[in-house]
Amino acid sequence: MEIKSRRLNSNRETVRQLIHVINSYISKSAVRIQESLKYSPVTADFNFDLKRRFNYISLKNSPYFATPVSCPPPPPKKMNFDAILGLIGEMGPYQIKLMFLVCLSALPEAMHSMIAVFMTADMDHWCEVEEWSQSVDDCYVLRDVNTDQYLECMYQYRNSSIPRSIEDGEVVYSRCSKYDTDYPSQWYDGYYAYNYTNSTIECDQGWVYDQSQYKTTIVNSFDLTCEKQYLADTSQSLFYLGYLFGSFLSGSLADIIGRYKTFFIAILVDFTAGFIQSFAPSFWFFCIFRFLVGVSNISIYLMSYVIVTELVGPSRRVIAGIAPPLAFSVGSMILAGFALGIRDWRNLQRLISLCLLPCLLLIPILPESARWLMARNRFEETEKILQKTAKGNNSLDKLPENLTEMLKKEQEASRSQQSTPTIIDLFRVRTLRRRTLLLYALWFTNSLIYFGLSLNTADLGSNDYVTFFISAAVEFPANLLVIPFIESFLGRRFSEFILLAVGGTCCLITSFLDNETAITAVAMTGKFCITASYTTAYIYSSEIFPTTVRSIGMGSCSTIARIGSILAPVMLILGDIFDDLHLIIFAILALLVSFLVLLLPETRGKPLQNTIEQIDNRIDKTEKNVESIVQEVKGVSGEKGTQTDETTEGVVIDKKMEGHDNVSYLPE
């Protein structure tokens, strides 16, 4: 009888240990399932409940347990901000309405950015002959009546006084010199100055400009010709230098005074600087306010991007992030129509500046970012905005009770774990350092080529307005098709590789083409790919950087991109000196970086890494196999004797998940 009792107790202990091993494995499976679902706050309750049910499965009723084990009550729910949005709507009617209104600001912002295509456009010009100035003015009467007659009238004076040469089988007239002779007071048919002298002098009486396509640009307003011809592109580099300063300034200001105030301050500055710029009496006065427009312009875009992405939940953030680029594309297309109807850069600039004024109507409509308010411990205002959002989404009844207390607890918990990252952290670990440098190269290349191709549309066809419209139009489907492309079997890495490689190849092919139609078609294909590549870089980079340094990582990438945009006009100057050199440089960079992208990890369908240490670890602790789990559980069982209860097991799993966000602990 005693032997039988010992055998029964031994079997009971064996089964007890086996139950705990199985229970541990089930808990681990629940954690993995939860890890795959954690990005959807809607499933937060389901995740916890799933894990809890696995831990306290019907094994508790097993006759082999010495004492009955009852299922404890669930712990208080931890509702973070994203989980609340999941309840009231991650992207409901209220958020969609605000997104649409905010993105309207991207329309004039795009026009201010791309107006340089028309405002700094080159105009054919030659030296003025003062004796014929009145006769030339008479030609302008024909400009709006018949373009061919206007050009015929203008060219007869040019052909009589300007030296010419043959280049590539075409007659080319000098832009900076004329024949040095005494011209008759009245031009007559058949007069040619070369018949009287072959000596030339520089333009000493000003220039005559071909106004068949543009009435005025800054070229003829400030006589940016000959040795000053590169100043037009320099002004655009100063504009993008304003982008660089604006990125830093708006980011810091938005963290201090909020997204709402920063957004509307940027709109007011953009309107004021743009309007004053249109009255510029000199080139350098123009450059000062062009720089200020750049500072405020990028601030509007960044704030609109931040506002729309902070309005929605995490599973809709990628979709929301594409809204500002789509609006930018629409704004560029509208600009083509405005520029076609208004061919004076000053009036065009004033119209674009006035388009910013309707954005001020959003002041009583647009709320402050609820996330920013919560970060500033303004919980009552945060709750009011969430209630307004829930009401707009018809989900007011889904808001949890004691919302303010929940937000306070979340903020306190996040602050207790929060450390202030610096840019040095991006280079502290070898793996992250390598990835950061590769992303810098990716952003620099995309920005350089994107702005280079956008500003170069005037050289891609005979009609600047049509070519620019096509260039802007291809951006819309490029941004729209990014999501299905990167979510396909290709993933982020190979999508980026293909887009960048095809874009670079198109730039290379364009440099060897002569037919205008072929040049436009191939160049627009390249613009399509580069635009999609740029948008993909935003998404891809945010998934590569770990949570602790994601903000500083994206900010530094944006800074590197601004350097690329500053250099884009310089590349166009090189293209003027050496035919199509800028396209060849674009092609080499794109092809080189496309292969470097293959050194980056794939992120599609994978959980975001939260700490720098997770990136450097070769083996993720959460991916240990079942055998190691069993051994750890047995080890704990051996140390604790027979006290392998639910609390102990919860601690084991919790230790294994240490360092991972959004994972609910097992109940203790």
Secondary structure, DSSP 8 states (H G I E B T S, - for coil): -HHHHHHHHHHHHHHHHHHHHHHHHHHHHHHHHHHHHTT-GGGHHHHHHHHHHHHT-GGGG-TTSSS-------------HHHHHHHH-TT-HHHHHHHHHHHTTHHHHHHHHHTHHHHS----EEE--GGGHHHHHHHGGGTTT-HHHHHHHHHHHHHHHS-EEEETTEEEE-SSEEE-S---SS--TT--GGGT---EEE--S-EEE--SS-SB-HHHHTT--GGGTTHHHHHHHHHHHHHHHHHHHHHHHHHHH-HHHHHHHHHHHHHHHHHHHTT-SSHHHHHHHHHHHHHHHHHHHHHHHHHHHHHS-GGGHHHHHHHHHHHHHHHHHHHHHHHHH--BHHHHHHHHHHTTGGGGGGTTT----HHHHHHTT-HHHHHHHHHHHHHHTT-GGGS-SSHHHHHHHHHHHHHHT-----GGGGGTSHHHHHHHHHHHHHHHHHHHHHHHHHHTGGGSSS-HHHHHHHHHHTHHHHHHTHHHHHTSTTHHHHHHHHHHHHHHHHHHHHTT---HHHHHHHHHHHHHHHHHHHHHHHHHHHHHS-GGGHHHHHHHHHHHHHHHHHHHHHHHHHHHHTTTHHHHHHHHHHHHHHHHGGGS---TTS----SHHHHH-SS-GGG--HHHHHHHHHHHHHHHTT---HHHHHHHHHHHTTT-TT------
